Structure formats: C-alpha cells, structure tokens
Amino acid sequence: MGNQHQIRKFVNPEIVYGNDALNLAGQYARTYEAEKVLVVTDKGVMEAGWADKVTSCLNNAGIETVTFSDISPNPRDHEVMAGADLYISSMCDAIVAVGGGSPMDCAKGIAIVATNNCHILDVEGVDKVRYPMPPLICIPTTAGTSADVSQFAIINNTAEKVKIAIVSKSTVPDVALIDPQTTTTMPSYLTACTGMDALTHAVEAYVSNASSAMTDLHALQAIKLVGLHLQKAIDNPQNLEYRDGMMLASMEAGLAFSNASLGAVHAMAHSLGGLLDLPHGECNALLLEHVIRYNFSAATERYRDVAAALGLDVSNMGDDVCLDTLTGCIRNMRIRAGITNSLRKAGVTTDIIPSLAVKAMKDACMVTNPRRPSLSDIETIYENAA
C-alpha cells in the first residue's frame, strides 16, 4: 500500500496495564489535583462491584465523588447532557469512567460539553472539539471497545436514530488504567460481542487507507491475540490468562484504530445500532465477513496478512480460496462464540435497508474504507448480511 511513507500521527493516553491497575485511580486523580470527581458508570458495572471499588479508592485519597450511572447500552445524547449538568452543578473538576464503551463514551461526551458549553451533537465529525476536556481517567471493564485509549466517542442521536462519531485528539483520556481482572464479571455473550468488536477494530485498522507501520504492529498483534484467546475466555471466564489476552487485544486494537480509523463495518454498525438499538459488537460480528468479501479485491495482500495472523495458512491459496477461508474462519469464530443471530432476526427488514445505507454512507468511518462504496453497494452488503 502506498500510504506507508506518508506523514502519520499517533496519539494515545498514558497507559497503566495489569492486575490491580484500578487501585491507582485515587493516586492519578490526585496527580491532576482533583478535589471532586464525577464517576461515570452504569448499573451493570455497579452490580459487579467495580464502581464501588473505584469510588472507595478515590475517597481514600481524600477526593469527593459524585456518581452518574443513568446510561443506556448505546449512550444517548440526552444522557450526555444530563451528566454534564450534574458535573457542572456539583462543581466537579475531573471525571473517572468505569465500565465498557457506553460509560466511557458518555464520559467523553460529558467532558466535552462541560468545557465547550455546547450540545454534544454540535461536535459530530473530525476535530470539532475546540477546548480541552477536564482530566479524564478511564477504567475499562470490557475487552473490546477500547474507548479508554482512543480518540473516538460514539453517541446516539435519538432524534435521527443514528449513532454519531466524534473524532478528536481532545477525546483521548489522560490515563487508561487497564485491569484485566475487571473483565471476569462479563457474561459470556458480552465477552463474545466485545471480543468480536476488538477483532473488527484490528481488521479495519489494518486495511484502512490511513494505516501506517505503527498502527500495523498493533493491529496484527490484536488479531493474533483474539484468535488465540476469545473462545478460551468465553469457555473459562475466570481464567486470568485468557482474560489478559483479550484485554491486551482490545488495547492493541484500540491503539491501531484510534490512529488509522475504521471502515465500512463500523459505519454500517453505527447506522444499525442507532436505528435498532442493537449491541455494537453484535452488529460488527454480523457484518464483518460480508464487508471483507466486498473489500477483498481492494486490499488483497492485507487480508492475506489478516488470515495469517488468525493462524490460517493461505500462502499457497488462490485469492478466491483465501477469501472463502478467511470469511469462513470469521463466521465460525462468531458462531462458536454464540453470536448466531441474523440481521433479519434483529429487525432489519428490506424496507429499512435504504435508510440504513444512507446513514452509513455519511459516517466518518466510511472515509477510510479501502474500497469506496456506492449507496447500492452498502444496501447489497446489508441484504447479504440479513
């Protein structure tokens, strides 16, 4: 690919990785001279006990806390605005997000609104955030979304029923405290969906037309790690070796896609998730093999590398056989992981496909897809995936 010698930038937060990293929340909040922290989380994370651990850690460091947990699985624009109101009225000066992609994305949105005095939908797109956010510490409890290391925030525009992408260096957290132990409380289906999300991040970053030598390293390593550990983590949820493998995969994939961006899978998944309120990782899992089939001719060598990273020996295969082998492998991974739904079962009917495609074409992720699709191409992919 000719983009390897172009100028590229690489942004990432300070990362502290390993068991018990979560216990450093108080220490890091004090580093930012925080006196009152908004802890952004959700009900599931609270029930699992992780939010209380973080709050205790902050309190023990002499920091007051206010908790905001009214967050849906696909965070809504009005939830962001409500959180920002609480942040401002409580006179907070920093934010700690504890949870999966939804609390972390919502926390980013709250931080943007708090310092930019705007509506969250005003900053949709690339580099629209004018003023820096307050200090933000992210503690992920799922292994997939990578919001803790990325410059992306995905928010549901409820009026338009579409997910918007906010892409800005401003949304990169100040520090990510990545503790694999927090993922042991994930149910198996969430492990599957978030794991397939991490795989999709890595594959799309690797074939992106904005990839670079730096992002390639992380993307290929993430693909390898998901291939080795996802099913084992589903089958053995308490095994920290497998959980660690998936958390590392999520982080590596995040570093890759945050800097190389994504592609048609994510653009189409954002449209689906916004309209039908489906789990993001499930949408990605159902679309990935179909987008690979569409893109393959535009990035053949790259997809051969993806196949090799998944442990497939495709070196002596022709392109058609290689494509069938790769998509078959990804389909089998998805089905073995328990993601057996179809878009049709999830509510995708023929009559809504045109509006799904229109919204997907407008998504920022579509710009870096290796093949430039037409509206009818995207409609066809949705139909094939349904």
C-alpha positions in Angstrom: 0.0 0.0 0.0 1.3 3.4 -0.9 0.3 5.1 2.4 3.1 3.7 4.4 5.5 6.5 3.7 3.0 9.4 4.2 3.1 11.5 7.3 1.1 10.0 10.1 0.4 11.0 13.7 0.0 8.6 16.6 -1.9 9.6 19.8 -2.5 7.6 22.9 -3.1 8.2 26.6 -0.8 7.3 29.4 -1.5 3.6 29.9 -1.1 1.6 33.1 -1.7 -2.0 32.3 -2.0 -5.0 34.7 -3.9 -6.6 37.6 -4.9 -4.1 40.3 -4.3 -1.1 38.0 -7.8 0.0 39.0 -6.5 0.7 42.5 -4.4 3.6 41.2 -7.5 5.7 40.5 -7.1 7.9 43.6 -3.3 8.4 43.0 -3.9 9.5 39.5 -6.8 11.8 40.3 -4.6 13.5 42.9 -1.9 14.0 40.3 -4.5 16.1 38.4 -5.2 18.0 41.7 -8.8 16.8 41.5 -11.0 17.6 44.5 -14.4 16.4 43.3 -14.7 13.7 40.7 -17.7 12.7 38.7 -17.6 8.9 38.5 -19.4 7.8 35.3 -20.6 4.2 35.2 -23.7 2.1 34.6 -25.9 -0.3 36.6 -24.2 -3.5 35.5 -20.8 -2.3 36.5 -22.2 -1.1 39.8 -23.8 -4.5 40.4 -20.4 -6.2 39.6 -18.8 -4.1 42.4 -16.2 -2.3 40.2 -17.7 1.2 40.6 -17.7 1.0 44.4 -14.0 -0.1 44.4 -13.0 2.9 42.3 -15.1 5.3 44.4 -13.5 3.9 47.6 -10.1 4.3 46.1 -10.9 8.0 45.3 -12.4 8.7 48.7 -9.4 7.1 50.4 -7.2 9.6 48.5 -9.2 12.4 50.0 -11.3 13.1 46.9 -15.1 13.7 46.9 -17.1 11.8 44.4 -20.5 12.1 42.7 -21.8 9.2 40.7 -23.6 9.4 37.3 -25.0 6.0 36.2 -28.1 6.7 34.1 -26.5 5.4 30.9 -28.0 3.1 28.3 -26.0 0.4 26.5 -25.8 2.8 23.5 -25.3 6.1 25.2 -27.9 8.8 24.2 -27.4 12.5 23.6 -29.7 13.4 26.4 -27.8 11.2 28.9 -24.6 13.1 28.0 -26.4 16.4 28.6 -27.8 15.2 31.9 -24.3 14.0 33.0 -22.8 17.4 32.0 -25.5 19.2 34.1 -24.6 17.1 37.1 -20.8 17.7 36.5 -21.3 21.5 36.4 -23.9 21.8 39.2 -21.8 19.6 41.5 -18.7 21.7 40.7 -16.6 18.7 39.8 -13.1 19.1 38.3 -12.3 15.7 36.9 -14.0 12.6 35.5 -13.4 8.9 36.1 -15.2 6.5 33.8 -15.6 2.9 35.0 -17.2 0.4 32.5 -17.4 -0.6 28.9 -17.7 1.6 25.9 -21.0 3.1 26.9 -19.9 4.8 30.2 -16.5 5.7 28.7 -18.1 7.3 25.6 -20.7 9.0 27.7 -17.9 10.3 30.0 -16.1 11.8 27.0 -19.3 13.5 25.9 -19.9 14.9 29.4 -16.3 16.2 29.4 -16.7 17.9 26.0 -20.0 19.6 26.9 -18.6 20.7 30.3 -15.8 22.7 28.8 -17.1 23.6 25.4 -20.5 24.9 26.5 -22.3 23.2 23.6 -24.7 20.5 22.8 -23.0 17.1 22.2 -24.4 16.8 18.7 -22.6 20.1 17.7 -19.2 18.4 17.7 -20.0 15.4 15.4 -17.3 14.6 13.0 -13.5 15.1 12.9 -11.7 17.8 15.0 -14.7 19.8 16.0 -13.9 19.9 19.8 -12.4 23.4 20.3 -11.4 23.4 24.0 -9.6 20.7 26.0 -11.7 18.5 28.3 -11.2 18.3 32.1 -8.9 15.5 33.3 -10.4 12.1 32.3 -9.3 8.7 33.7 -10.8 5.6 32.0 -11.0 2.2 33.6 -12.4 -0.3 31.1 -14.4 -3.4 32.4 -14.9 -5.0 28.9 -12.3 -6.1 26.4 -13.5 -4.7 23.1 -14.4 -1.1 22.7 -11.0 0.5 23.5 -12.6 3.8 24.3 -10.0 4.1 27.1 -7.2 4.5 24.5 -9.0 6.0 21.5 -9.8 9.4 20.1 -13.3 8.3 19.3 -16.6 8.8 21.1 -19.8 7.3 19.8 -23.1 8.8 20.9 -26.7 8.0 19.9 -28.5 10.9 18.2 -32.0 10.0 19.4 -33.9 12.4 17.1 -32.3 11.0 14.0 -31.9 7.4 15.4 -28.3 7.2 14.3 -25.0 6.9 16.2 -22.6 9.8 15.6 -18.8 9.6 15.7 -16.9 12.3 17.4 -13.2 12.0 16.5 -10.8 14.4 18.2 -7.4 14.4 19.9 -9.3 16.1 22.8 -11.3 12.9 23.5 -8.1 10.8 24.2 -8.3 10.2 28.0 -5.4 11.4 30.1 -4.8 8.0 31.5 -6.2 4.5 31.0 -6.0 2.2 34.0 -6.4 -1.2 32.3 -7.1 -4.0 34.7 -7.8 -7.4 33.1 -9.4 -8.6 36.4 -12.4 -6.3 35.8 -13.4 -8.4 32.8 -14.0 -11.6 34.8 -17.5 -10.4 35.6 -18.6 -10.1 32.0 -21.4 -12.6 30.9 -20.3 -14.9 28.1 -22.4 -13.1 25.4 -20.8 -9.7 26.3 -17.4 -11.4 26.2 -18.3 -12.6 22.7 -19.6 -9.3 21.4 -16.8 -7.2 22.8 -14.2 -9.7 21.6 -15.6 -9.6 18.0 -15.6 -5.8 18.3 -11.9 -5.9 19.1 -11.3 -8.2 16.1 -13.2 -5.8 13.8 -11.3 -2.8 15.1 -8.0 -4.5 14.3 -9.0 -5.8 10.9 -10.5 -2.5 9.8 -7.4 -0.5 11.1 -5.1 -2.9 9.2 -6.9 -2.5 5.8 -7.6 1.2 6.4 -6.3 3.6 3.8 -4.9 5.6 6.7 -2.8 2.8 8.2 0.9 3.1 8.9 3.8 1.0 10.1 2.9 2.0 13.7 -0.8 1.0 13.5 0.0 -2.2 11.6 2.1 -3.6 14.5 -0.8 -3.2 16.9 -3.5 -4.3 14.5 -1.8 -7.6 13.6 -0.9 -8.4 17.2 -4.5 -7.8 18.3 -5.9 -10.1 15.5 -3.5 -12.8 16.7 -4.5 -12.4 20.4 -8.2 -12.5 19.6 -7.7 -15.7 17.6 -5.8 -17.3 20.4 -7.9 -16.2 23.4 -11.5 -15.3 22.6 -13.1 -18.7 22.7 -11.0 -19.7 25.7 -12.1 -16.6 27.6 -15.8 -17.4 26.8 -15.3 -21.1 28.0 -13.2 -20.2 31.0 -14.4 -16.8 32.2 -12.4 -16.8 35.5 -9.1 -17.7 33.8 -7.0 -14.5 34.0 -4.5 -15.7 31.3 -7.3 -15.7 28.7 -8.9 -12.5 30.1 -5.5 -10.8 29.9 -5.0 -12.0 26.3 -8.3 -10.4 25.4 -7.7 -7.2 27.3 -4.4 -6.8 25.6 -6.0 -7.5 22.3 -8.6 -4.7 23.0 -5.9 -2.3 23.9 -3.7 -3.1 20.9 -6.7 -2.8 18.5 -7.7 0.5 20.1 -4.2 2.0 19.5 -4.5 0.8 15.9 -7.9 2.1 15.0 -7.7 5.3 17.0 -4.9 6.3 14.7 -5.8 4.5 11.4 -9.5 4.9 11.8 -12.0 2.2 10.7 -14.2 1.3 7.7 -17.5 0.1 6.3 -18.2 -2.4 9.1 -18.3 0.3 11.7 -20.1 2.8 9.5 -22.8 0.3 8.9 -22.8 -0.9 12.5 -23.3 2.7 13.8 -26.3 3.1 11.5 -27.8 -0.2 12.7 -27.1 0.4 16.4 -28.7 3.9 16.2 -31.9 2.7 14.4 -32.5 -0.6 16.2 -30.5 -0.1 19.4 -28.6 -3.4 18.9 -25.3 -4.3 20.7 -22.4 -2.7 18.8 -20.2 -5.8 18.9 -23.0 -8.0 17.7 -23.6 -5.6 14.7 -19.9 -5.8 13.8 -19.8 -9.6 14.1 -22.7 -10.0 11.8 -21.3 -7.6 9.2 -17.5 -8.3 9.2 -17.4 -11.3 6.9 -19.6 -9.6 4.3 -17.6 -6.4 4.3 -14.4 -8.4 3.9 -15.9 -10.1 0.9 -16.8 -6.7 -0.6 -13.4 -5.1 0.2 -11.1 -8.1 -0.6 -10.1 -7.1 -4.2 -9.0 -3.6 -3.0 -6.7 -4.9 -0.2 -5.9 -8.5 -1.1 -2.4 -8.7 0.4 -3.6 -7.0 3.6 -6.4 -9.5 4.1 -3.9 -12.3 3.4 -1.9 -10.9 6.4 -5.1 -10.9 8.5 -5.7 -14.6 7.6 -2.1 -15.4 8.6 -2.5 -13.6 11.9 -5.5 -15.8 12.6 -3.3 -18.8 12.1 -4.6 -19.7 8.6 -2.0 -21.0 6.1 -3.2 -19.2 2.9 0.3 -18.7 1.3 -0.4 -21.2 -1.5 -4.1 -20.5 -1.9 -5.5 -18.5 -4.8 -7.4 -15.3 -4.0 -10.9 -16.8 -4.2 -10.0 -19.8 -1.9 -8.2 -17.4 0.5 -11.2 -15.2 0.7 -13.5 -18.2 1.4 -11.1 -19.5 4.0 -10.8 -16.1 5.8 -14.6 -15.3 5.8 -15.3 -18.9 6.8 -12.9 -18.7 9.8 -14.5 -15.4 11.0 -18.0 -16.9 10.6 -17.0 -19.9 12.6 -15.5 -17.7 15.3 -18.7 -15.7 15.6 -21.0 -18.8 15.7 -18.8 -20.7 18.2 -18.8 -17.5 20.4 -22.6 -17.7 20.4 -23.4 -14.9 18.1 -25.9 -16.8 15.9 -28.5 -14.0 15.4 -29.1 -12.6 11.9 -29.8 -9.0 11.0 -33.2 -10.2 9.8 -34.0 -11.6 13.3 -32.7 -8.4 14.8 -35.3 -6.4 12.9 -33.6 -5.5 9.6 -36.4 -5.6 7.0 -36.0 -4.9 3.3 -37.8 -1.6 3.6 -35.4 0.0 6.2 -32.2 -1.0 4.3 -32.2 2.1 2.1 -32.3 4.5 5.1 -29.7 2.4 6.9 -27.4 2.7 3.9 -27.8 6.5 3.6 -26.8 7.0 7.2 -23.9 4.6 6.9 -22.5 6.5 3.9 -22.4 9.7 6.0 -20.4 8.1 8.8 -16.9 9.3 9.3 -15.6 5.7 9.3 -16.5 5.2 5.7 -13.8 7.6 4.5 -11.0 5.2 5.4 -12.6 2.0 4.0 -10.1 0.6 1.4 -12.8 0.4 -1.3 -15.0 3.4 -2.0 -18.6 2.0 -1.9 -21.7 3.4 -3.6 -25.0 3.6 -1.9 -26.3 0.5 -3.7 -23.1 -1.4 -2.6 -23.9 -0.7 1.0 -27.5 -1.8 0.5 -26.3 -5.0 -1.0 -24.0 -5.7 1.9 -26.9 -5.2 4.3 -29.0 -7.5 2.3 -26.3 -10.2 2.2 -25.8 -9.9 5.9 -29.6 -10.1 6.7 
